[in-house]
Amino acid sequence: MLPVVKMRIVMLTRSLLSLVGLVFIVVLFINSGLFTAETSSSAMNNNEGKANRKRFQQGNIKNETIVFIYANQRSGSSFLGEIFNNNTEAFYLYEPLLPFTTSCKNLNEERKTLLKDLVECNFRNIRNTYKKTFAITGYKDQGCLYNTLCFISHHVPLVNKYATRCKVMARRQNINDNSEPCGFPLRENYLSQICEESDIRVFKILRICSLRMLDEVYSYLETRGYNVFVIHLVRDPRATMSSRLAIKLDEIADNDLGQQTKELCDRYKMNIEYVDNMEAAHHSISPGSSAVTDNRYLRIRYEDLALNTIEQAEYIYRFIGKTLPSEVKKNLKESALTLDKLIEEVKEKVFRMVENKKLEGGFEKYNEIFDKVKDPFETVRDPGKVATKWRKVLTFEQLQTIQEYCKEPMEKFNYKMLHSRSEMLDFDIKNY
């Protein structure tokens, strides 16, 4: 009987050890933030858990949240980007892949490589990469080489952080500002430091050619332990093409409106098909392979964002596991002011300054704000009016051309077809 008793004791001991081990692992998962108390569905719980377990098993869990804003030109991505650009905890890059152009004929591996480097705060080769890319594409430089970052005017919060960092480092190293000014081009090592210290890293991307390609970057970063999310912004193709016509983007004109529209909606259709296929096969897709199957992919319409900005911004932040900061909410409310309100506000301020004989800067301030509202690349506009402006601008013939090429994505994104000029101008008839 003694051996039997011993055997039972051994088996009981092993069971207890296994139970203790299981509890220990669960505690580790909870403390590492891999389980959240709030989820949108059981499927999201399951898939996110799988992705997190994969990173946990690899021992590469990182605290940084990576967000890709993926969109087409003139789709409202600049407005969406401001949700993160004004977050003091975020590191935001506006179109870092600009030199590669929207053409997908070449340099696809190179653009993915640069994006991976930037996510990991490696800015060492950014200017050399830009220089080589411009030489191949022949694209017009938008200050990328001189400033280190493209479209420097869209990086004001980052430049302010940079200026503070540079001045502190200059004092520490006893550097005279006259001998080594904290100006342009921005120093790569300071950009890397600011990037590394940021909890959220956000990249507005127009020049990755497909969601499939972006998923390849996603999969790579997941294996490196990053918490990655893809926000896919779509917009009514009629509004997008109207905006492109208005600013003559890529020299677009009526005679090639059909070709440009076809390219836009062919890309939409390709990405729709990819997402649908991934969702259909999600049971056979390994965790960490796709943002779609890991529930790290969110498709959002510009029109919803424009008309319900705060609500949508809060939803986006919840999606990435964060809370919308109060300073961002305040900034969004200010940017949603109408053109008339802005003009009246400035006029009132200028009038008071004249009365008090303090006119200095008054007219300059007026012109600054008015120019911002007129600038098609600015974000200080009435988004509600922008969302429907195309209905007054397009001809009915142009509308028909766009709808002909874009029927499938319009139906997928729940945009309504308009069948006459009178329907276009009847705003009681909703287009989405």
Order of alpha helices (4+ residues) and beta strands (2+ residues): alpha-alpha-beta-alpha-beta-alpha-alpha-alpha-alpha-alpha-beta-alpha-beta-alpha-alpha-beta-alpha-alpha-alpha-alpha-alpha-alpha-alpha-alpha-alpha-alpha
